[in-house]
Each structure stands twice: as structure tokens, then as C-alpha cells.
Amino acid sequence: MTKSIALSFVLAASLGLAACSGGHENAANNAANAAENASNAADNAMNAALNAADNAANAASNATNNAANAM
């Protein structure tokens, strides 16, 4: 009888440790995801800036072409 009670306590403690150990993995995964999201946001901001610069260059070129065609 006492062996079965002791075994039950060991089993409960093992399950408790197994359930608690996943928190570190989740925290690490969350940190990795946050870093990837920050990297993606930086890439998106850089792409937006490059697109804005390209658009400005195209607008200037179009204005030059329109002025040349008006002559």
C-alpha cells in the first residue's frame, strides 16, 4: 500500500516537472519569434524607404521627360 502511494507521488511529481519544463521552451520560442518579427519590421521599413526613393527618382525623371516633350 505504501509503495503504491509513494509511486503515485513520484508519478505526480514527474508530471509536474514535465509540465513546468515546457515554459522555458515557450519563452525561448517567443523570444525568437519577437526577434524575427523585429527583423521583418526593419526589412519592411528599409524596403519602404527604397521604394519611396525609387518613386521620387521616377517622378523626377517623368518631370524631366514631360518638360522635354513640351518644347
PDB file of N, CA, C and O in Angstrom:
ATOM      1  N   MET A   1       0.832  -1.201   0.000  1.00  0.00           N
ATOM      2  CA  MET A   1       0.000   0.000   0.000  1.00  0.00           C
ATOM      3  C   MET A   1       0.870   1.256   0.000  1.00  0.00           C
ATOM      4  O   MET A   1       0.633   2.171  -0.788  1.00  0.00           O
ATOM      5  N   THR A   2       1.878   1.306   0.880  1.00  0.00           N
ATOM      6  CA  THR A   2       2.717   2.494   0.930  1.00  0.00           C
ATOM      7  C   THR A   2       3.560   2.642  -0.334  1.00  0.00           C
ATOM      8  O   THR A   2       3.890   3.757  -0.739  1.00  0.00           O
ATOM      9  N   LYS A   3       3.913   1.498  -0.964  1.00  0.00           N
ATOM     10  CA  LYS A   3       4.659   1.591  -2.209  1.00  0.00           C
ATOM     11  C   LYS A   3       3.804   2.229  -3.299  1.00  0.00           C
ATOM     12  O   LYS A   3       4.313   3.023  -4.089  1.00  0.00           O
ATOM     13  N   SER A   4       2.537   1.904  -3.357  1.00  0.00           N
ATOM     14  CA  SER A   4       1.656   2.476  -4.381  1.00  0.00           C
ATOM     15  C   SER A   4       1.437   3.971  -4.123  1.00  0.00           C
ATOM     16  O   SER A   4       1.334   4.755  -5.066  1.00  0.00           O
ATOM     17  N   ILE A   5       1.366   4.357  -2.865  1.00  0.00           N
ATOM     18  CA  ILE A   5       1.225   5.781  -2.536  1.00  0.00           C
ATOM     19  C   ILE A   5       2.500   6.523  -2.922  1.00  0.00           C
ATOM     20  O   ILE A   5       2.439   7.604  -3.509  1.00  0.00           O
ATOM     21  N   ALA A   6       3.664   5.942  -2.591  1.00  0.00           N
ATOM     22  CA  ALA A   6       4.940   6.565  -2.944  1.00  0.00           C
ATOM     23  C   ALA A   6       5.087   6.666  -4.455  1.00  0.00           C
ATOM     24  O   ALA A   6       5.559   7.680  -4.969  1.00  0.00           O
ATOM     25  N   LEU A   7       4.685   5.616  -5.169  1.00  0.00           N
ATOM     26  CA  LEU A   7       4.744   5.620  -6.619  1.00  0.00           C
ATOM     27  C   LEU A   7       3.815   6.691  -7.196  1.00  0.00           C
ATOM     28  O   LEU A   7       4.156   7.341  -8.185  1.00  0.00           O
ATOM     29  N   SER A   8       2.664   6.871  -6.592  1.00  0.00           N
ATOM     30  CA  SER A   8       1.734   7.915  -7.032  1.00  0.00           C
ATOM     31  C   SER A   8       2.344   9.294  -6.862  1.00  0.00           C
ATOM     32  O   SER A   8       2.204  10.150  -7.735  1.00  0.00           O
ATOM     33  N   PHE A   9       3.031   9.516  -5.728  1.00  0.00           N
ATOM     34  CA  PHE A   9       3.667  10.813  -5.503  1.00  0.00           C
ATOM     35  C   PHE A   9       4.800  11.056  -6.505  1.00  0.00           C
ATOM     36  O   PHE A   9       4.961  12.166  -7.010  1.00  0.00           O
ATOM     37  N   VAL A  10       5.578  10.016  -6.785  1.00  0.00           N
ATOM     38  CA  VAL A  10       6.670  10.146  -7.757  1.00  0.00           C
ATOM     39  C   VAL A  10       6.102  10.448  -9.137  1.00  0.00           C
ATOM     40  O   VAL A  10       6.630  11.294  -9.859  1.00  0.00           O
ATOM     41  N   LEU A  11       5.043   9.768  -9.498  1.00  0.00           N
ATOM     42  CA  LEU A  11       4.401   9.998 -10.791  1.00  0.00           C
ATOM     43  C   LEU A  11       3.845  11.414 -10.874  1.00  0.00           C
ATOM     44  O   LEU A  11       4.017  12.085 -11.892  1.00  0.00           O
ATOM     45  N   ALA A  12       3.189  11.871  -9.831  1.00  0.00           N
ATOM     46  CA  ALA A  12       2.640  13.229  -9.816  1.00  0.00           C
ATOM     47  C   ALA A  12       3.756  14.270  -9.908  1.00  0.00           C
ATOM     48  O   ALA A  12       3.619  15.265 -10.621  1.00  0.00           O
ATOM     49  N   ALA A  13       4.856  14.046  -9.192  1.00  0.00           N
ATOM     50  CA  ALA A  13       5.980  14.982  -9.239  1.00  0.00           C
ATOM     51  C   ALA A  13       6.616  14.996 -10.622  1.00  0.00           C
ATOM     52  O   ALA A  13       7.003  16.054 -11.118  1.00  0.00           O
ATOM     53  N   SER A  14       6.725  13.832 -11.244  1.00  0.00           N
ATOM     54  CA  SER A  14       7.296  13.747 -12.592  1.00  0.00           C
ATOM     55  C   SER A  14       6.437  14.492 -13.595  1.00  0.00           C
ATOM     56  O   SER A  14       6.951  15.221 -14.443  1.00  0.00           O
ATOM     57  N   LEU A  15       5.141  14.310 -13.499  1.00  0.00           N
ATOM     58  CA  LEU A  15       4.232  15.012 -14.406  1.00  0.00           C
ATOM     59  C   LEU A  15       4.289  16.523 -14.175  1.00  0.00           C
ATOM     60  O   LEU A  15       4.222  17.306 -15.122  1.00  0.00           O
ATOM     61  N   GLY A  16       4.410  16.918 -12.928  1.00  0.00           N
ATOM     62  CA  GLY A  16       4.511  18.336 -12.610  1.00  0.00           C
ATOM     63  C   GLY A  16       5.771  18.945 -13.187  1.00  0.00           C
ATOM     64  O   GLY A  16       5.735  20.052 -13.725  1.00  0.00           O
ATOM     65  N   LEU A  17       6.885  18.238 -13.080  1.00  0.00           N
ATOM     66  CA  LEU A  17       8.138  18.741 -13.650  1.00  0.00           C
ATOM     67  C   LEU A  17       8.073  18.783 -15.175  1.00  0.00           C
ATOM     68  O   LEU A  17       8.562  19.721 -15.803  1.00  0.00           O
ATOM     69  N   ALA A  18       7.470  17.767 -15.751  1.00  0.00           N
ATOM     70  CA  ALA A  18       7.356  17.738 -17.215  1.00  0.00           C
ATOM     71  C   ALA A  18       6.472  18.884 -17.703  1.00  0.00           C
ATOM     72  O   ALA A  18       6.749  19.486 -18.740  1.00  0.00           O
ATOM     73  N   ALA A  19       5.432  19.176 -16.972  1.00  0.00           N
ATOM     74  CA  ALA A  19       4.530  20.266 -17.371  1.00  0.00           C
ATOM     75  C   ALA A  19       5.209  21.624 -17.208  1.00  0.00           C
ATOM     76  O   ALA A  19       4.999  22.519 -18.026  1.00  0.00           O
ATOM     77  N   CYS A  20       6.004  21.786 -16.183  1.00  0.00           N
ATOM     78  CA  CYS A  20       6.661  23.071 -15.936  1.00  0.00           C
ATOM     79  C   CYS A  20       7.867  23.306 -16.833  1.00  0.00           C
ATOM     80  O   CYS A  20       8.233  24.454 -17.083  1.00  0.00           O
ATOM     81  N   SER A  21       8.483  22.250 -17.315  1.00  0.00           N
ATOM     82  CA  SER A  21       9.703  22.430 -18.100  1.00  0.00           C
ATOM     83  C   SER A  21       9.419  23.041 -19.468  1.00  0.00           C
ATOM     84  O   SER A  21      10.323  23.622 -20.067  1.00  0.00           O
ATOM     85  N   GLY A  22       8.204  22.931 -19.980  1.00  0.00           N
ATOM     86  CA  GLY A  22       7.879  23.490 -21.282  1.00  0.00           C
ATOM     87  C   GLY A  22       7.850  25.003 -21.296  1.00  0.00           C
ATOM     88  O   GLY A  22       7.924  25.604 -22.368  1.00  0.00           O
ATOM     89  N   GLY A  23       7.746  25.628 -20.160  1.00  0.00           N
ATOM     90  CA  GLY A  23       7.690  27.081 -20.092  1.00  0.00           C
ATOM     91  C   GLY A  23       8.966  27.731 -20.614  1.00  0.00           C
ATOM     92  O   GLY A  23       8.911  28.785 -21.248  1.00  0.00           O
ATOM     93  N   HIS A  24      10.086  27.123 -20.360  1.00  0.00           N
ATOM     94  CA  HIS A  24      11.351  27.677 -20.835  1.00  0.00           C
ATOM     95  C   HIS A  24      11.420  27.607 -22.355  1.00  0.00           C
ATOM     96  O   HIS A  24      11.895  28.530 -23.017  1.00  0.00           O
ATOM     97  N   GLU A  25      10.931  26.479 -22.897  1.00  0.00           N
ATOM     98  CA  GLU A  25      10.897  26.339 -24.349  1.00  0.00           C
ATOM     99  C   GLU A  25       9.983  27.394 -24.968  1.00  0.00           C
ATOM    100  O   GLU A  25      10.332  28.021 -25.969  1.00  0.00           O
ATOM    101  N   ASN A  26       8.819  27.581 -24.369  1.00  0.00           N
ATOM    102  CA  ASN A  26       7.888  28.577 -24.889  1.00  0.00           C
ATOM    103  C   ASN A  26       8.484  29.981 -24.811  1.00  0.00           C
ATOM    104  O   ASN A  26       8.323  30.772 -25.741  1.00  0.00           O
ATOM    105  N   ALA A  27       9.153  30.291 -23.738  1.00  0.00           N
ATOM    106  CA  ALA A  27       9.770  31.612 -23.590  1.00  0.00           C
ATOM    107  C   ALA A  27      10.854  31.803 -24.639  1.00  0.00           C
ATOM    108  O   ALA A  27      10.980  32.884 -25.213  1.00  0.00           O
ATOM    109  N   ALA A  28      11.638  30.758 -24.893  1.00  0.00           N
ATOM    110  CA  ALA A  28      12.694  30.849 -25.902  1.00  0.00           C
ATOM    111  C   ALA A  28      12.080  31.013 -27.290  1.00  0.00           C
ATOM    112  O   ALA A  28      12.565  31.804 -28.099  1.00  0.00           O
ATOM    113  N   ASN A  29      11.020  30.266 -27.559  1.00  0.00           N
ATOM    114  CA  ASN A  29      10.346  30.392 -28.855  1.00  0.00           C
ATOM    115  C   ASN A  29       9.733  31.778 -29.021  1.00  0.00           C
ATOM    116  O   ASN A  29       9.800  32.365 -30.100  1.00  0.00           O
ATOM    117  N   ASN A  30       9.142  32.294 -27.960  1.00  0.00           N
ATOM    118  CA  ASN A  30       8.561  33.639 -28.026  1.00  0.00           C
ATOM    119  C   ASN A  30       9.631  34.690 -28.277  1.00  0.00           C
ATOM    120  O   ASN A  30       9.414  35.631 -29.040  1.00  0.00           O
ATOM    121  N   ALA A  31      10.782  34.534 -27.638  1.00  0.00           N
ATOM    122  CA  ALA A  31      11.874  35.489 -27.843  1.00  0.00           C
ATOM    123  C   ALA A  31      12.395  35.406 -29.274  1.00  0.00           C
ATOM    124  O   ALA A  31      12.683  36.430 -29.894  1.00  0.00           O
ATOM    125  N   ALA A  32      12.516  34.187 -29.799  1.00  0.00           N
ATOM    126  CA  ALA A  32      12.974  34.025 -31.185  1.00  0.00           C
ATOM    127  C   ALA A  32      11.966  34.627 -32.157  1.00  0.00           C
ATOM    128  O   ALA A  32      12.351  35.273 -33.132  1.00  0.00           O
ATOM    129  N   ASN A  33      10.689  34.418 -31.898  1.00  0.00           N
ATOM    130  CA  ASN A  33       9.657  34.994 -32.760  1.00  0.00           C
ATOM    131  C   ASN A  33       9.665  36.516 -32.701  1.00  0.00           C
ATOM    132  O   ASN A  33       9.478  37.182 -33.719  1.00  0.00           O
ATOM    133  N   ALA A  34       9.880  37.061 -31.519  1.00  0.00           N
ATOM    134  CA  ALA A  34       9.933  38.519 -31.382  1.00  0.00           C
ATOM    135  C   ALA A  34      11.124  39.081 -32.147  1.00  0.00           C
ATOM    136  O   ALA A  34      11.015  40.124 -32.791  1.00  0.00           O
ATOM    137  N   ALA A  35      12.261  38.391 -32.076  1.00  0.00           N
ATOM    138  CA  ALA A  35      13.449  38.846 -32.815  1.00  0.00           C
ATOM    139  C   ALA A  35      13.203  38.775 -34.314  1.00  0.00           C
ATOM    140  O   ALA A  35      13.587  39.682 -35.052  1.00  0.00           O
ATOM    141  N   GLU A  36      12.567  37.705 -34.765  1.00  0.00           N
ATOM    142  CA  GLU A  36      12.259  37.575 -36.202  1.00  0.00           C
ATOM    143  C   GLU A  36      11.268  38.643 -36.649  1.00  0.00           C
ATOM    144  O   GLU A  36      11.397  39.192 -37.743  1.00  0.00           O
ATOM    145  N   ASN A  37      10.288  38.936 -35.815  1.00  0.00           N
ATOM    146  CA  ASN A  37       9.319  39.989 -36.143  1.00  0.00           C
ATOM    147  C   ASN A  37      10.004  41.351 -36.228  1.00  0.00           C
ATOM    148  O   ASN A  37       9.688  42.154 -37.107  1.00  0.00           O
ATOM    149  N   ALA A  38      10.929  41.608 -35.326  1.00  0.00           N
ATOM    150  CA  ALA A  38      11.654  42.882 -35.364  1.00  0.00           C
ATOM    151  C   ALA A  38      12.504  42.975 -36.620  1.00  0.00           C
ATOM    152  O   ALA A  38      12.588  44.031 -37.246  1.00  0.00           O
ATOM    153  N   SER A  39      13.133  41.865 -36.986  1.00  0.00           N
ATOM    154  CA  SER A  39      13.938  41.841 -38.210  1.00  0.00           C
ATOM    155  C   SER A  39      13.064  42.068 -39.436  1.00  0.00           C
ATOM    156  O   SER A  39      13.444  42.807 -40.343  1.00  0.00           O
ATOM    157  N   ASN A  40      11.899  41.437 -39.464  1.00  0.00           N
ATOM    158  CA  ASN A  40      10.970  41.629 -40.588  1.00  0.00           C
ATOM    159  C   ASN A  40      10.476  43.075 -40.658  1.00  0.00           C
ATOM    160  O   ASN A  40      10.331  43.632 -41.747  1.00  0.00           O
ATOM    161  N   ALA A  41      10.223  43.671 -39.516  1.00  0.00           N
ATOM    162  CA  ALA A  41       9.779  45.071 -39.491  1.00  0.00           C
ATOM    163  C   ALA A  41      10.877  45.986 -40.023  1.00  0.00           C
ATOM    164  O   ALA A  41      10.596  46.938 -40.751  1.00  0.00           O
ATOM    165  N   ALA A  42      12.128  45.700 -39.660  1.00  0.00           N
ATOM    166  CA  ALA A  42      13.243  46.500 -40.163  1.00  0.00           C
ATOM    167  C   ALA A  42      13.383  46.335 -41.672  1.00  0.00           C
ATOM    168  O   ALA A  42      13.619  47.310 -42.386  1.00  0.00           O
ATOM    169  N   ASP A  43      13.238  45.105 -42.159  1.00  0.00           N
ATOM    170  CA  ASP A  43      13.292  44.866 -43.604  1.00  0.00           C
ATOM    171  C   ASP A  43      12.176  45.612 -44.319  1.00  0.00           C
ATOM    172  O   ASP A  43      12.400  46.219 -45.367  1.00  0.00           O
ATOM    173  N   ASN A  44      10.980  45.568 -43.757  1.00  0.00           N
ATOM    174  CA  ASN A  44       9.847  46.271 -44.366  1.00  0.00           C
ATOM    175  C   ASN A  44      10.075  47.776 -44.404  1.00  0.00           C
ATOM    176  O   ASN A  44       9.740  48.432 -45.390  1.00  0.00           O
ATOM    177  N   ALA A  45      10.641  48.322 -43.338  1.00  0.00           N
ATOM    178  CA  ALA A  45      10.919  49.758 -43.300  1.00  0.00           C
ATOM    179  C   ALA A  45      11.974  50.129 -44.336  1.00  0.00           C
ATOM    180  O   ALA A  45      11.864  51.160 -44.999  1.00  0.00           O
ATOM    181  N   MET A  46      13.011  49.275 -44.474  1.00  0.00           N
ATOM    182  CA  MET A  46      14.042  49.548 -45.464  1.00  0.00           C
ATOM    183  C   MET A  46      13.461  49.481 -46.877  1.00  0.00           C
ATOM    184  O   MET A  46      13.756  50.332 -47.717  1.00  0.00           O
ATOM    185  N   ASN A  47      12.635  48.467 -47.132  1.00  0.00           N
ATOM    186  CA  ASN A  47      12.005  48.346 -48.452  1.00  0.00           C
ATOM    187  C   ASN A  47      11.095  49.537 -48.748  1.00  0.00           C
ATOM    188  O   ASN A  47      11.051  50.016 -49.881  1.00  0.00           O
ATOM    189  N   ALA A  48      10.379  50.010 -47.748  1.00  0.00           N
ATOM    190  CA  ALA A  48       9.519  51.179 -47.950  1.00  0.00           C
ATOM    191  C   ALA A  48      10.347  52.414 -48.285  1.00  0.00           C
ATOM    192  O   ALA A  48       9.965  53.204 -49.147  1.00  0.00           O
ATOM    193  N   ALA A  49      11.480  52.581 -47.605  1.00  0.00           N
ATOM    194  CA  ALA A  49      12.348  53.725 -47.877  1.00  0.00           C
ATOM    195  C   ALA A  49      12.934  53.632 -49.285  1.00  0.00           C
ATOM    196  O   ALA A  49      13.003  54.629 -50.003  1.00  0.00           O
ATOM    197  N   LEU A  50      13.358  52.424 -49.675  1.00  0.00           N
ATOM    198  CA  LEU A  50      13.899  52.243 -51.027  1.00  0.00           C
ATOM    199  C   LEU A  50      12.834  52.503 -52.087  1.00  0.00           C
ATOM    200  O   LEU A  50      13.108  53.120 -53.117  1.00  0.00           O
ATOM    201  N   ASN A  51      11.619  52.028 -51.827  1.00  0.00           N
ATOM    202  CA  ASN A  51      10.525  52.268 -52.769  1.00  0.00           C
ATOM    203  C   ASN A  51      10.199  53.748 -52.874  1.00  0.00           C
ATOM    204  O   ASN A  51       9.914  54.246 -53.962  1.00  0.00           O
ATOM    205  N   ALA A  52      10.239  54.449 -51.755  1.00  0.00           N
ATOM    206  CA  ALA A  52       9.976  55.889 -51.777  1.00  0.00           C
ATOM    207  C   ALA A  52      11.053  56.614 -52.574  1.00  0.00           C
ATOM    208  O   ALA A  52      10.753  57.536 -53.332  1.00  0.00           O
ATOM    209  N   ALA A  53      12.316  56.196 -52.404  1.00  0.00           N
ATOM    210  CA  ALA A  53      13.408  56.815 -53.153  1.00  0.00           C
ATOM    211  C   ALA A  53      13.263  56.530 -54.648  1.00  0.00           C
ATOM    212  O   ALA A  53      13.475  57.415 -55.476  1.00  0.00           O
ATOM    213  N   ASP A  54      12.903  55.295 -54.987  1.00  0.00           N
ATOM    214  CA  ASP A  54      12.680  54.947 -56.395  1.00  0.00           C
ATOM    215  C   ASP A  54      11.530  55.757 -56.984  1.00  0.00           C
ATOM    216  O   ASP A  54      11.619  56.249 -58.109  1.00  0.00           O
ATOM    217  N   ASN A  55      10.458  55.892 -56.221  1.00  0.00           N
ATOM    218  CA  ASN A  55       9.312  56.668 -56.694  1.00  0.00           C
ATOM    219  C   ASN A  55       9.678  58.132 -56.913  1.00  0.00           C
ATOM    220  O   ASN A  55       9.231  58.746 -57.881  1.00  0.00           O
ATOM    221  N   ALA A  56      10.483  58.688 -56.025  1.00  0.00           N
ATOM    222  CA  ALA A  56      10.911  60.083 -56.178  1.00  0.00           C
ATOM    223  C   ALA A  56      11.796  60.235 -57.411  1.00  0.00           C
ATOM    224  O   ALA A  56      11.668  61.210 -58.151  1.00  0.00           O
ATOM    225  N   ALA A  57      12.691  59.275 -57.634  1.00  0.00           N
ATOM    226  CA  ALA A  57      13.555  59.329 -58.808  1.00  0.00           C
ATOM    227  C   ALA A  57      12.726  59.202 -60.082  1.00  0.00           C
ATOM    228  O   ALA A  57      12.982  59.900 -61.064  1.00  0.00           O
ATOM    229  N   ASN A  58      11.745  58.323 -60.069  1.00  0.00           N
ATOM    230  CA  ASN A  58      10.873  58.165 -61.237  1.00  0.00           C
ATOM    231  C   ASN A  58      10.055  59.430 -61.489  1.00  0.00           C
ATOM    232  O   ASN A  58       9.863  59.827 -62.638  1.00  0.00           O
ATOM    233  N   ALA A  59       9.579  60.055 -60.433  1.00  0.00           N
ATOM    234  CA  ALA A  59       8.811  61.295 -60.592  1.00  0.00           C
ATOM    235  C   ALA A  59       9.686  62.395 -61.181  1.00  0.00           C
ATOM    236  O   ALA A  59       9.236  63.151 -62.042  1.00  0.00           O
ATOM    237  N   ALA A  60      10.927  62.489 -60.727  1.00  0.00           N
ATOM    238  CA  ALA A  60      11.844  63.494 -61.269  1.00  0.00           C
ATOM    239  C   ALA A  60      12.139  63.215 -62.736  1.00  0.00           C
ATOM    240  O   ALA A  60      12.179  64.135 -63.552  1.00  0.00           O
ATOM    241  N   SER A  61      12.344  61.953 -63.066  1.00  0.00           N
ATOM    242  CA  SER A  61      12.597  61.581 -64.457  1.00  0.00           C
ATOM    243  C   SER A  61      11.390  61.890 -65.336  1.00  0.00           C
ATOM    244  O   SER A  61      11.535  62.392 -66.450  1.00  0.00           O
ATOM    245  N   ASN A  62      10.203  61.587 -64.827  1.00  0.00           N
ATOM    246  CA  ASN A  62       8.977  61.889 -65.577  1.00  0.00           C
ATOM    247  C   ASN A  62       8.807  63.392 -65.781  1.00  0.00           C
ATOM    248  O   ASN A  62       8.389  63.834 -66.851  1.00  0.00           O
ATOM    249  N   ALA A  63       9.129  64.171 -64.761  1.00  0.00           N
ATOM    250  CA  ALA A  63       9.018  65.623 -64.887  1.00  0.00           C
ATOM    251  C   ALA A  63       9.994  66.137 -65.934  1.00  0.00           C
ATOM    252  O   ALA A  63       9.653  67.019 -66.723  1.00  0.00           O
ATOM    253  N   THR A  64      11.208  65.589 -65.948  1.00  0.00           N
ATOM    254  CA  THR A  64      12.204  65.990 -66.949  1.00  0.00           C
ATOM    255  C   THR A  64      11.731  65.615 -68.351  1.00  0.00           C
ATOM    256  O   THR A  64      11.837  66.414 -69.282  1.00  0.00           O
ATOM    257  N   ASN A  65      11.218  64.416 -68.494  1.00  0.00           N
ATOM    258  CA  ASN A  65      10.720  63.973 -69.799  1.00  0.00           C
ATOM    259  C   ASN A  65       9.533  64.821 -70.259  1.00  0.00           C
ATOM    260  O   ASN A  65       9.439  65.173 -71.434  1.00  0.00           O
ATOM    261  N   ASN A  66       8.643  65.142 -69.351  1.00  0.00           N
ATOM    262  CA  ASN A  66       7.484  65.960 -69.703  1.00  0.00           C
ATOM    263  C   ASN A  66       7.928  67.363 -70.131  1.00  0.00           C
ATOM    264  O   ASN A  66       7.371  67.934 -71.068  1.00  0.00           O
ATOM    265  N   ALA A  67       8.931  67.913 -69.442  1.00  0.00           N
ATOM    266  CA  ALA A  67       9.429  69.234 -69.812  1.00  0.00           C
ATOM    267  C   ALA A  67      10.090  69.188 -71.180  1.00  0.00           C
ATOM    268  O   ALA A  67       9.933  70.114 -71.976  1.00  0.00           O
ATOM    269  N   ALA A  68      10.829  68.120 -71.462  1.00  0.00           N
ATOM    270  CA  ALA A  68      11.497  67.980 -72.764  1.00  0.00           C
ATOM    271  C   ALA A  68      10.468  67.805 -73.866  1.00  0.00           C
ATOM    272  O   ALA A  68      10.635  68.346 -74.959  1.00  0.00           O
ATOM    273  N   ASN A  69       9.427  67.072 -73.600  1.00  0.00           N
ATOM    274  CA  ASN A  69       8.391  66.844 -74.609  1.00  0.00           C
ATOM    275  C   ASN A  69       7.558  68.093 -74.862  1.00  0.00           C
ATOM    276  O   ASN A  69       6.999  68.252 -75.947  1.00  0.00           O
ATOM    277  N   ALA A  70       7.467  68.969 -73.890  1.00  0.00           N
ATOM    278  CA  ALA A  70       6.667  70.192 -74.050  1.00  0.00           C
ATOM    279  C   ALA A  70       7.355  71.185 -74.970  1.00  0.00           C
ATOM    280  O   ALA A  70       6.697  72.075 -75.508  1.00  0.00           O
ATOM    281  N   MET A  71       8.649  71.058 -75.163  1.00  0.00           N
ATOM    282  CA  MET A  71       9.378  72.028 -76.001  1.00  0.00           C
ATOM    283  C   MET A  71       9.137  71.792 -77.445  1.00  0.00           C
ATOM    284  O   MET A  71       9.672  72.514 -78.287  1.00  0.00           O
TER     285      MET A  71
END
